[in-house]
């Protein structure tokens, strides 16, 4: 579980820099649904 959180927090910082904001938002929506 902690590893999952660390991976998601890393994506929160890395993905926007890579210009993948839409991908991040899609994952966030999936987390909200679950």
C-alpha distance (Angstrom), angle and dihedral (degrees) to the residues before:
residue distance angle dihedral
X1 . . .
X2 3.80 . .
X3 3.80 89.5 .
X4 3.81 89.7 53.8
X5 3.81 90.8 51.9
X6 3.80 92.2 48.3
X7 3.81 90.7 50.7
X8 3.81 92.7 49.6
X9 3.82 93.0 47.4
X10 3.81 89.2 49.7
X11 3.83 89.6 51.7
X12 3.80 90.4 49.9
X13 3.81 88.6 62.2
X14 3.81 101.3 31.7
X15 3.80 102.9 42.3
X16 3.85 96.9 55.3
X17 3.81 88.9 51.7
X18 3.80 88.7 52.8
X19 3.81 90.7 51.3
X20 3.81 94.4 -111.4
X21 3.80 98.3 125.7
X22 3.81 91.5 135.3
X23 3.81 91.0 55.1
X24 3.82 89.8 50.6
X25 3.80 91.8 49.4
X26 3.82 91.6 49.6
X27 3.82 90.8 52.8
X28 3.81 90.5 46.7
X29 3.81 90.3 52.7
X30 3.82 89.9 50.6
X31 3.82 90.3 51.8
X32 3.81 90.4 49.9
X33 3.82 91.7 51.2
X34 3.82 90.9 51.1
